Amino acid sequence: MQGAFLALGASALSGCTQTGGLKLTSAPTEVAAEKALAFPPPGGPAIVSVIERNFSNAVQQDIILSTDARSRGQNYIQVRYFGPASTPFAGASRLSTGLMTTAQAVGEMRSEFPTIRMSISPSFVQNNYGAFAYAYGTNPGSGDACLYGWQQIKAPDNYVRTFHYLGRIQTRVRFCQTGASRDELLSMMYHYTLTGAFDSVGWNPYGNVPPLDPTVGQLGRPIYAAGAGARLQPPTPAPVAPVRPAIRSLESQNTRPAAPRVETVRPIVPAVAIPAPNMVTRSPLARTGQPTGADIEPQTLPGPSRLPGPTTTPATAPAPGSQTPQAPRPTSQLQQQGLTRVSSASPLPARPIIPAVPCTISPTSSCAGDM
C-alpha cells in the first residue's frame, strides 16, 4: 500500500515539470515582406507574400509577386542561400547543392507552364551577379508572354579551396505578363536585388571585391552624377566626312542625247597685198617693144591661188570728125604699158598684184607722159 502511494507521487512530480508548449516542424512559414532575401526591380511587380523554408544547410524563400497574366500559375522569385544555417528543428532535411542542369530546368518548366511552349535561349547573358540562363515563350490564345530564368552565384573553385569563400546562392524567376515583350521580361533578371547573407566569416559566394576605378581622384577625369552625364559633358565636334563628288550615271537617267553642234567653216583666204598707185613699176619689155608680162603665160608654181585680173574691154574708137574728148584707156592697155608680174625665176613665190585704179588723162597726169 505504501508503494502505491510512492508511485502516484512520482508521476505527479514528473507532470509538473513539463512545459506543455507546441513543438514546430520544418513546414513553410510566411514572413513579412521587408524580410525578403530578394527584391524585384524598382517599379516592378509588388511583393504579395514571402514564404520561407528552413533546411539543415540552407534557407529558401519564395517571394510571390503580383500578376496580371491569364495563364495559370504565380509569378515569384525563389532564392536559396546555402551556408551554416542554425535551424532549431531536429531532423531537418538537407537541400541539394548540385548545379541546375538543362534537363532539370526542362522538367521544372513543364510543371510551371503546362500550356506554353518554352524555348531556352542559346545566348550568353550576364547581370550584376554573373551569368544566367533563361527560357521564353508565348501563349497565342491568352496573349501572355512568360520567362523562366535561373542563376547560381558561387565563388571560383580556387577561392573556395582556401575556406574563405564558402557558400552559394541559387535563384529562379518565373514571370508572366500579358502583351509583354522579351526585353520587358528580361528586365526582372537584370535588375533584381539580393539582400541576405549568413553571419559567418568564411561565407562569401561573391568572390573578391572588384578593384576601384583607376580614374577616381585623377585630374582631368570628371565623374558626372547619375542621369546628368549627357547634359553636363562638353560637346564633342562632329566628325567631318570627306566630301566626294556626286557621280551620276547617265544610263540610269531617261535623257535624250544632245543634238550635234553645227559650226560654219569659212574658207581661209590668203592675204593679198594691194600696192599704192605710186608703186606701179615700168616694165623694160614694154619700152623695147617686147611682149609684156600680160602676154607671158605664168608658170604653175606651188603656193596660194592667184586672183584673175579684171576682164579687158576693147575701147570704142570715136567717129571721124567728132570733137568729143578721148575716153580713158582701159585697164588692159595700162597693163600692157606699165604693169608687170613677178618673174617666174624669182626665188620667192609670186604674189598676186592687183592693178591700180586707171588715172584720168590730163596734161599734168603721169599717164600723159607715157603716150
Secondary structure as the mmCIF struct_conf table of DSSP 4:
data_model
#
loop_
_struct_conf.conf_type_id
_struct_conf.id
_struct_conf.beg_label_comp_id
_struct_conf.beg_label_asym_id
_struct_conf.beg_label_seq_id
_struct_conf.end_label_comp_id
_struct_conf.end_label_asym_id
_struct_conf.end_label_seq_id
HELX_RH_AL_P HELX_RH_AL_P1 GLN A 2 THR A 17
HELX_LH_PP_P HELX_LH_PP_P1 GLY A 21 LEU A 24
BEND BEND1 SER A 26 SER A 26
STRN STRN1 THR A 29 VAL A 31
HELX_RH_3T_P HELX_RH_3T_P1 ALA A 33 LYS A 35
BEND BEND2 LEU A 37 LEU A 37
STRN STRN2 ALA A 38 PHE A 39
HELX_LH_PP_P HELX_LH_PP_P2 PRO A 40 PRO A 41
TURN_TY1_P TURN_TY1_P1 PRO A 42 GLY A 43
BEND BEND3 GLY A 44 GLY A 44
HELX_LH_PP_P HELX_LH_PP_P3 PRO A 45 ALA A 46
STRN STRN3 ILE A 47 ASN A 54
BEND BEND4 SER A 56 ASN A 57
STRN STRN4 ALA A 58 LEU A 65
BEND BEND5 ARG A 70 GLY A 73
STRN STRN5 TYR A 76 PHE A 82
BEND BEND6 GLY A 83 GLY A 83
TURN_TY1_P TURN_TY1_P2 ALA A 90 GLY A 91
HELX_LH_PP_P HELX_LH_PP_P4 GLY A 98 THR A 101
HELX_RH_AL_P HELX_RH_AL_P2 THR A 102 GLU A 112
TURN_TY1_P TURN_TY1_P3 PRO A 114 THR A 115
BEND BEND7 ILE A 116 ILE A 116
STRN STRN6 SER A 119 ILE A 120
BEND BEND8 SER A 123 SER A 123
STRN STRN7 VAL A 125 ASN A 127
TURN_TY1_P TURN_TY1_P4 ASN A 128 TYR A 129
STRN STRN8 GLY A 130 ASN A 139
TURN_TY1_P TURN_TY1_P5 PRO A 140 GLY A 143
STRN STRN9 ASP A 144 LYS A 154
HELX_RH_AL_P HELX_RH_AL_P3 ASP A 157 VAL A 160
TURN_TY1_P TURN_TY1_P6 ARG A 161 PHE A 163
BEND BEND9 HIS A 164 TYR A 165
STRN STRN10 LEU A 166 LEU A 166
STRN STRN11 ARG A 168 THR A 178
TURN_TY1_P TURN_TY1_P7 GLY A 179 GLY A 179
HELX_RH_AL_P HELX_RH_AL_P4 ARG A 182 HIS A 191
STRN STRN12 THR A 193 LEU A 194
BEND BEND10 ASP A 199 ASP A 199
TURN_TY1_P TURN_TY1_P8 VAL A 201 GLY A 202
STRN STRN13 TRP A 203 TRP A 203
TURN_TY1_P TURN_TY1_P9 PRO A 205 TYR A 206
BEND BEND11 ASN A 208 ASN A 208
HELX_LH_PP_P HELX_LH_PP_P5 VAL A 209 ASP A 213
TURN_TY1_P TURN_TY1_P10 PRO A 214 GLY A 217
TURN_TY1_P TURN_TY1_P11 LEU A 219 GLY A 220
HELX_LH_PP_P HELX_LH_PP_P6 TYR A 224 ALA A 225
TURN_TY1_P TURN_TY1_P12 ALA A 226 ALA A 228
HELX_RH_AL_P HELX_RH_AL_P5 GLY A 229 LEU A 232
BEND BEND12 GLN A 233 GLN A 233
HELX_LH_PP_P HELX_LH_PP_P7 PRO A 234 VAL A 243
TURN_TY1_P TURN_TY1_P13 LEU A 250 SER A 252
BEND BEND13 GLN A 253 GLN A 253
HELX_LH_PP_P HELX_LH_PP_P8 ARG A 256 VAL A 262
HELX_LH_PP_P HELX_LH_PP_P9 THR A 264 ALA A 271
HELX_RH_3T_P HELX_RH_3T_P2 PRO A 277 MET A 279
HELX_LH_PP_P HELX_LH_PP_P10 VAL A 280 SER A 283
HELX_RH_AL_P HELX_RH_AL_P6 PRO A 284 THR A 288
TURN_TY1_P TURN_TY1_P14 GLY A 289 GLY A 289
TURN_TY1_P TURN_TY1_P15 GLY A 293 ASP A 295
BEND BEND14 ILE A 296 ILE A 296
HELX_LH_PP_P HELX_LH_PP_P11 GLU A 297 GLN A 299
BEND BEND15 PRO A 302 PRO A 304
HELX_LH_PP_P HELX_LH_PP_P12 SER A 305 THR A 312
HELX_LH_PP_P HELX_LH_PP_P13 PRO A 314 ALA A 319
TURN_TY1_P TURN_TY1_P16 PRO A 320 GLY A 321
HELX_LH_PP_P HELX_LH_PP_P14 THR A 324 PRO A 330
HELX_RH_AL_P HELX_RH_AL_P7 THR A 331 GLN A 337
TURN_TY1_P TURN_TY1_P17 GLY A 338 GLY A 338
HELX_LH_PP_P HELX_LH_PP_P15 ARG A 341 SER A 343
TURN_TY1_P TURN_TY1_P18 SER A 344 ALA A 345
BEND BEND16 PRO A 347 LEU A 348
HELX_LH_PP_P HELX_LH_PP_P16 PRO A 349 ALA A 350
HELX_LH_PP_P HELX_LH_PP_P17 ILE A 354 ILE A 361
TURN_TY1_P TURN_TY1_P19 PRO A 363 THR A 364
BEND BEND17 SER A 365 SER A 365
HELX_RH_AL_P HELX_RH_AL_P8 SER A 366 ASP A 370
#
